Amino acid sequence: MIVDIINKKRLGKELSFHELDWFFNGYLEGKVKDYQMASLLMAICIQGMSDEETFALTKVFIDSGDTLDLSFLNTTTVDKHSTGGIGDKTTLIIAPIVASVGIPILKMSGRGLGYTGGTIDKLESIPGFRVDLSEEEVMYQVQNIGIVITGQTASLAPMDKKIYALRDVTGTVSSIPLIASSIMSKKIAGGTDKILIDIKVGNGALLQTKEDAQKLSDLVIKIGDIYQKEVHTIISDMNTPLGYCIGNSLEVMEAIKILKGEEKDNNLTQLCLELASEMICMAKGVSKANAIDMVRETIESGNAYQKFLELVEAQHGDLDKLSASRKSKIIKSPKDGQVQAISAIELGKLSVLLGAGRLSKEDSIDYGVGVELLVQVGDSVKKGDSLAKIYYTKAPHLQGIEDIFVIK
């Protein structure tokens, strides 16, 4: 039956709920092997899935574990998800912002997928920070301080957690139905009332075209309707990295600067303002202008950063020990000109080669390595000017650096 189901999807035929349920639960139980599941995932990537198949697969994922009931918080809850991008540390910034204005944030995040970094990997770069909270710990913390960011608990959508890791290393991360089922199963199981999804599009994202981004947007809204969840989407650019830093500890440091109000305006700060204010609008029913004012005020007052410190302390992190790799190398401009483009995907590839991401499920991450951009698109540079600082543990082979920066 295993091969029959793989062949059926390989030929572009629709799988029933029963077939999907049998195959995916078989994988969760160890009866279906990695290579067999990888074959089905690749067939899904190539042939796609109907909406009905995607709805069925989402239900299979949700039903593989428990669901949380957040009604005890006695307020509207809102959650945010990003489809992933190079330098995307928005959760580290907007979760404390939103929580600091009185909106409970219970965020279950994932690890890196493909060349895109994961929130959990970034948080683990803070020595001691726990990302394996139990359901009881999650509930206590969100009620006590109003914010928690953790990995998926063992009991919530455990099937997605296992499939997610396999997709990362089998070239099956960009399937729209698989992305939709993964996102929505976690969010629905997490019990939140309203969901904001940041859909990244561009060369540094899972989705390459606005058409695909719109397809995903339509699909997650349909799934939300089935489960009576209000879903909003924002489609954002990922041809250029977000902010200045790519790499786990480097991105945490950059997030801290933004929460302290020390970072100048750029594409990252603009996106965080848009996402945080949209979440506040959804939860509190205020106007966009009022929500933007609330975001700016909570940063200027120091409340947003204080909420981040509460989060780190509650999950046993030690910010005093947060550090980047001691070894570094400066990349210099080969000529005079203006920075026309900075390739997100090439920076993502470089960060993985440095050790900031995974090439296989078993790989460990070097939290201190990464890239700090010293210029942004539009900046004028002269030959010999510094473009970026590479943090490394093992001396990197830096062929292809010229593919990252387009200078004319």
SVG drawing of the C-alpha trace seen along z (x, -y; Angstrom):
<svg xmlns="http://www.w3.org/2000/svg" viewBox="-16 -57 57 59">
<polyline fill="none" stroke="black" stroke-width="0.4" points="0.0,0.0 2.9,-2.3 4.2,-2.2 0.6,-2.4 0.0,-5.7 3.3,-7.1 2.6,-6.0 -0.9,-7.4 0.4,-10.9 3.3,-10.6 0.7,-10.2 -1.1,-13.3 -4.1,-11.6 -6.0,-12.8 -5.4,-11.1 -8.2,-10.4 -8.3,-11.5 -8.0,-7.8 -4.8,-7.3 -3.2,-10.5 -4.1,-9.5 -2.8,-6.0 0.5,-7.1 1.4,-10.0 0.4,-8.3 2.4,-5.3 5.4,-7.6 4.8,-9.0 4.7,-5.5 7.8,-4.4 6.1,-2.0 6.8,-4.2 10.5,-5.0 12.2,-8.3 13.0,-7.4 9.3,-6.4 8.0,-9.6 10.5,-11.7 9.3,-10.0 5.7,-11.0 6.7,-14.6 8.6,-15.0 5.5,-13.7 3.4,-16.2 5.9,-19.0 5.8,-18.0 2.1,-17.2 0.6,-19.5 -2.5,-18.9 -6.1,-19.9 -7.7,-22.1 -9.6,-19.1 -6.3,-17.1 -4.7,-20.1 -7.7,-20.4 -7.5,-16.7 -3.7,-16.8 -4.1,-19.7 -6.7,-17.7 -4.3,-14.7 -1.6,-17.0 -3.9,-18.6 -5.4,-15.2 -1.9,-13.8 -1.8,-15.6 -3.6,-17.7 -5.0,-21.3 -4.7,-24.1 -7.6,-25.9 -6.7,-29.5 -10.1,-30.7 -8.7,-31.0 -6.9,-34.1 -10.3,-35.9 -9.0,-38.0 -8.5,-37.9 -5.3,-36.1 -3.4,-36.6 -0.4,-34.7 1.9,-35.5 3.8,-33.2 6.4,-33.9 7.1,-31.6 10.8,-32.3 13.4,-34.5 17.1,-35.5 17.7,-37.6 14.1,-37.2 14.1,-37.8 10.8,-39.5 9.3,-37.2 12.1,-38.2 11.0,-41.8 7.2,-41.9 6.3,-39.3 7.7,-41.4 6.2,-44.6 2.7,-43.1 2.9,-41.4 4.0,-44.7 0.8,-46.4 -1.3,-43.7 -1.9,-41.1 -0.9,-37.6 1.6,-36.0 1.9,-32.2 4.3,-31.5 5.3,-28.0 8.1,-28.4 10.3,-26.2 13.9,-25.6 15.6,-26.7 14.1,-25.4 16.3,-25.4 18.5,-28.5 16.1,-30.4 16.8,-30.6 14.5,-29.5 13.3,-31.4 14.1,-28.5 17.7,-28.2 18.1,-32.0 16.8,-31.8 19.0,-28.8 22.0,-31.0 21.2,-32.6 23.0,-30.3 20.6,-28.4 17.5,-29.5 14.9,-26.7 12.8,-26.0 11.4,-22.6 8.7,-23.8 5.9,-21.5 2.3,-22.3 1.9,-23.1 4.9,-25.4 3.6,-27.2 0.2,-27.8 1.8,-29.1 4.2,-31.4 1.7,-33.0 -0.7,-33.7 2.2,-34.9 4.1,-37.3 2.0,-37.3 4.6,-35.9 6.2,-32.6 8.2,-31.4 8.9,-27.8 9.3,-24.9 6.3,-22.7 5.4,-20.8 5.5,-17.1 1.7,-16.9 0.9,-19.6 1.0,-18.6 3.8,-16.1 3.5,-14.9 4.3,-18.3 7.4,-18.5 8.7,-15.3 7.7,-16.1 9.1,-19.6 12.6,-18.2 12.5,-15.8 11.3,-18.5 14.3,-20.7 16.8,-18.2 14.9,-16.6 14.3,-19.6 10.6,-19.7 10.2,-22.9 8.6,-25.0 5.3,-23.0 2.4,-25.4 0.0,-22.7 2.7,-21.4 3.5,-24.9 -0.1,-25.7 -0.8,-22.4 2.3,-22.9 1.5,-26.5 -2.1,-26.1 -1.9,-22.8 0.4,-24.4 -1.6,-27.6 -5.0,-25.9 -3.6,-23.4 -2.1,-26.3 -5.6,-27.6 -5.2,-31.2 -8.2,-33.2 -6.6,-35.2 -3.6,-34.5 -1.4,-36.9 0.8,-35.2 3.8,-37.0 4.3,-35.4 7.7,-36.0 8.3,-36.2 11.6,-36.5 14.9,-34.8 15.6,-34.4 12.2,-32.9 10.5,-29.5 8.1,-31.1 9.6,-32.9 6.6,-34.6 3.8,-36.9 1.4,-34.5 2.5,-31.6 2.4,-33.9 -1.2,-34.8 -2.1,-31.1 -0.7,-30.4 -2.6,-33.4 -5.9,-32.2 -5.3,-28.7 -4.5,-29.6 -7.5,-31.9 -9.7,-29.0 -8.2,-26.7 -8.8,-29.3 -12.5,-29.6 -13.0,-25.8 -11.8,-26.1 -13.4,-29.5 -10.1,-31.3 -9.7,-34.9 -6.6,-34.9 -4.9,-37.9 -1.9,-37.8 0.9,-40.2 3.0,-39.5 6.5,-40.9 9.7,-41.1 12.6,-38.7 14.9,-39.5 17.0,-41.5 17.9,-40.3 16.0,-41.7 18.1,-44.1 21.9,-43.8 22.5,-40.5 22.3,-36.8 23.2,-34.2 21.7,-33.1 23.4,-35.1 24.0,-38.1 20.3,-38.3 19.4,-38.2 21.8,-41.1 20.2,-43.0 16.7,-42.4 17.8,-43.7 19.0,-46.9 15.7,-47.4 13.8,-46.8 16.0,-49.4 15.2,-51.9 18.9,-52.0 18.5,-50.7 18.0,-53.1 15.0,-52.8 15.4,-49.9 13.4,-47.1 13.4,-45.1 12.2,-47.9 9.5,-48.8 8.2,-45.3 8.2,-44.9 6.2,-48.1 3.7,-46.7 3.4,-43.3 3.1,-44.4 0.6,-47.1 -1.5,-44.7 -1.5,-42.2 -2.6,-45.0 -5.4,-46.0 -6.6,-42.4 -6.6,-41.9 -7.8,-45.3 -9.9,-46.5 -8.1,-49.9 -7.2,-51.8 -4.0,-51.2 -2.8,-54.7 -3.4,-54.1 -1.7,-50.7 1.4,-52.3 1.5,-54.9 1.3,-52.1 4.2,-50.3 6.4,-53.4 5.4,-54.3 6.2,-50.9 9.6,-50.9 10.4,-54.5 9.3,-53.8 11.5,-50.7 8.5,-48.5 9.0,-46.3 12.7,-45.6 11.7,-44.9 9.2,-42.4 11.9,-40.7 14.1,-40.5 11.2,-38.9 10.9,-36.3 14.6,-35.5 14.6,-35.3 11.5,-33.1 13.1,-30.6 16.4,-30.7 18.5,-32.4 21.7,-34.4 22.1,-37.4 25.4,-38.2 26.8,-35.1 25.4,-35.8 28.3,-36.2 29.4,-36.0 32.4,-34.1 35.7,-35.8 37.2,-35.2 36.0,-37.6 36.9,-38.8 35.9,-41.9 34.6,-41.8 35.6,-44.8 34.1,-46.4 36.0,-45.6 35.0,-48.9 33.4,-52.3 29.6,-52.5 26.2,-52.2 24.9,-49.0 22.1,-48.0 21.2,-44.7 22.1,-42.3 21.2,-38.8 19.2,-37.2 19.6,-33.6 23.4,-33.9 23.7,-35.2 21.5,-32.4 23.8,-29.9 26.9,-31.5 25.4,-31.4 24.7,-27.7 28.2,-27.0 29.6,-28.9 27.6,-26.6 24.6,-28.8 22.1,-26.3 21.7,-22.6 22.6,-20.5 21.2,-17.4 18.8,-16.6 21.6,-15.5 23.7,-18.7 24.4,-20.9 24.4,-24.6 27.3,-27.0 25.4,-29.8 28.1,-32.4 28.8,-32.4 27.1,-34.6 27.3,-37.7 26.9,-41.4 26.1,-43.7 27.8,-47.0 25.9,-48.5 22.3,-48.5 20.8,-48.7 21.2,-52.3 24.5,-53.1 27.4,-54.5 30.7,-52.8 34.3,-53.2 36.8,-50.5 38.1,-49.0 35.1,-50.1 33.8,-47.5 30.7,-45.6 30.2,-43.0 31.8,-41.3 32.0,-37.5 32.0,-35.7 33.4,-32.2 34.8,-29.3 36.5,-27.5 38.1,-29.6 35.4,-29.9 35.9,-29.5 34.5,-32.8 34.2,-32.2 31.1,-33.8 31.1,-36.8 30.7,-38.9 27.3,-37.2 26.0,-38.7 26.6,-42.4 25.6,-44.0 27.6,-47.3 27.2,-49.6"/>
</svg>
